Amino acid sequence: MKYCVGIDLGSTTTKAVVVDLDGLVLGRGITNSRSNYDVACQVALAEALNSTRFGRIAGELEREGAGSAERTQLLAALEQGFREQQYRAQLALLDAALRRAVSERGEAHQAAGPDAEKLAASDALGAAVQSILERMTREAGELFAPGSKRKSDFFRDLAGSRYLAIAEGLAKKKKLPFDALAGFYDKAILEVEAEPADPTAFGRHALAAARTLVASQGAHAESFRQAIERAVESPLEEAASVGTGYGRARLPFPRERIRSEILCHGLGAHAMFPGTRTVLDIGGQDTKAIQVDDKGIVTSFQMNDRCAAGCGRYLGYIADEMNLGLHELGPMACESKRAVRINSTCTVFAGAELRERLSLGEKREDILAGLHRAIVLRAMSLLARSGGVKSEFTFTGGVAKNPAAVDALKGLVKENYGEVALNISPDSIYTGALGAALFAQRLAHGEDQSGLDEAVLAKPKKAKAGSGA
């Protein structure tokens, strides 16, 4: 089967969307953006193709006569088992990288001269690292058990949180330097993330996960196994690809297969919600206010691309300052009874104002509610300069998953523009990649798109509106 793919290389995450030659979405994939952009693109695409193959397994099960509820249950169990196998494979890579990091430290101490105390300390750290990895391996089954909830789908986050938590306990118990144990992980995870995607991994992990499931399927066991094997063996052939995103200039794609974020978000939002006329995208590093016509073609836009204030990166900074996970900010802000007025959304001054507000006795949820409102106020100024808010209005980007940001946006839009239909897709973070995939589909059909970016983005007095302050 031939497919087209769009890849959105963002400042924090890299997304891929796979569509067929008719533009139907087959799969989506996401990973954290890495220092090696080639690998980030490979991993995001591999995840999207994994998603595509799970869809093909669902189709095979349906042809074998499995009912809807049965298919849903089987696929959920299969994907959970697949993710466990994938996690264990990545743990093995992390183990090898940590062993190298520990070995290099020991060799450095030996080269510095015979020092029994340092060598003993190095041995103790090495033993502690192995103890941490052994415990993480034992816990892998619990992490992916039925009904379990994970805070992240990214290996860096999953492994890092457990490694550091176990390391902290060991450091106290064994009187070892925690910074040294954390340093090993920081070095090793970079090696793991630099590993290129393995195109054969899906088959290995899916079939390994299926073995435990097949035994419990009774009469359906053989058809279930065959459905998985057919989906694994069925070839997938790339027909065309297009890249976009904040880091698009660094994508390993030829220039003719790069499209601007503006065009891709406009087309992607229109594909998700055909009635879309205004798009707001708040990503990790920039905010975009876009107006589109009835075909999803951009008619005007404004963007904040010189400063991370008011974007996802700013929220990440606040999460670090408050020692919270990024996913915790929105729900906590929603508990507020009185939003605190925030004077600055600049990341340079945000920490100081945050600490000042806390020292004055302000509640964390009230401060966070004020911060979310301040971020959306900046976005509203961009929307006003791009042409205002027209119905239908579509909110995209990672921040669209933040409930406090959504609530603040709904309130401010209603206050300034009245009742407007606001669209938010559960897959909003993939909007740019979807638009890129649809441009790739057009390429596959031989449509001439030369000069498309220049024609739209060169419109006078519409591009790059500065910081949006």
C-alpha positions, 0 to 999 in steps of 0.5 A: 500500500502506498502512503504519503507522510507529513512531518512537523518538526517542532521545538519540543515534539516532532509529529508525523501523520500518514495518509493514503492517496485519497487523503484518509488518515491512516496513522499518527506518531509523535516523539520528543524533538532531539538534537539529531533531527534525522532520528527525530523524523525517523522515530515519529514516522516509525510511530505513525507507521506503527499506528497505521499497522494497528489500523490494518490489524483492526481491519483484518480482525473485522474480516475474520468476524471479530465483533466491535467490542472484541476488536477494541479489547484485543487491540487495546491489549495488543497495543499495551503489550507492544508498548511494553516490548518497546519499552523493554527494548529501549531499557536494554539500550539504556542499560548498555549506554549506562554501562559505557558511561560508568566504565568511562568514569572508572577508566578516567579515575584509573588514568588519573593514578592509583586512588583506592578511595576514588576507585571504590566510589566508582565501583559503588556507583556502577553497582548502584546504576545496575541496581536501578536498571534491574529494578526498572526492568522488574517494574516494566510489567506493572507500568504497562499492566491493564488499567495502568496510567502513564504520565507520558508516552515518551521513553525519556520521561518514563524512564527518567522519572523512575530512574531519578526516583530510584536513584534518589532513594539509593543515594540516601541509603548508600550515601552516594552522590545523587548528582553523579547518578543523575549525570550518568542518566543525562549522558546515556539518554542522549545516546539512546535517543540518537539510535535510529529507528528500527524498521523491523521492530514493529513485527518483533514487538507486536508478535511477542506481545501477541503470543501472550494474548493468543493463548487466551483467545480460544477459538479466535487464537489462530485467526488473531495470530494470522491477522497480526502476521498479515498486517506485519508482512503487508508492505508499506511504500512511501509515495511522497513526503512533506516537512514543516514546523519550527525546525523545518530548515533543519529537516532532512528533506529537499527544499521542494518538499518543505512547506511553511507552518502557516500553510500546513496549520491552515490546511490541517485545521480545514481538513479537521473542521471544513468550516474553519475560517480562523485558526489559532496555533499555540505551539512550543516556541511560537503562536500563529493566528491564521485566516483561511478561505473555504478551501483551507488556503491562507488569506492572512496571518500574524505570528509571534516568532521572536520570543517564547513568551506566551507559548508552550515553552513558557508554560514549561518554564513555569512548570519547572519553577513550580516543580510540577509536570507540564500536564499538571498546570492546566488542571491546577489552574482550573481549581482557581477561584480568583485569577491573579493579575500577571504583569509579565509573560516574559520568561526572563522575568516570569520566575521572579514574579512567580516567586514574589506572588508566592511570597505574598501568600497567593495560591498556586492555582490562582497564580496559574490561572492568571498566567494562562489568561495572560498567555491567551491575551497575547494570542488575542492581540495576534488574532485581532491583527490577523483579521479577528475571529470568524466562525468557525474558529479552530484552536490547534497545537499542544497548548490546546490540550491544556484545559485552563488555556481553553477556558481562558480562550473561550471566555475572551473570545466570547467577551470580544467576539460573541458566540463563536463556534470553537473547534478543538480536536483530540488530535490538535497537536498533529494539525501541522503534520496533517496539513503537510501530509495533505500537501504530500498527497497533492505532490503524489498526484502530480499537482504543481505547488511551486511558489505556493509558500512565496505567494502566500507568505509574501503578502505585504504587512501580514508576515512576522508581526514581531513579538506580539507584545 
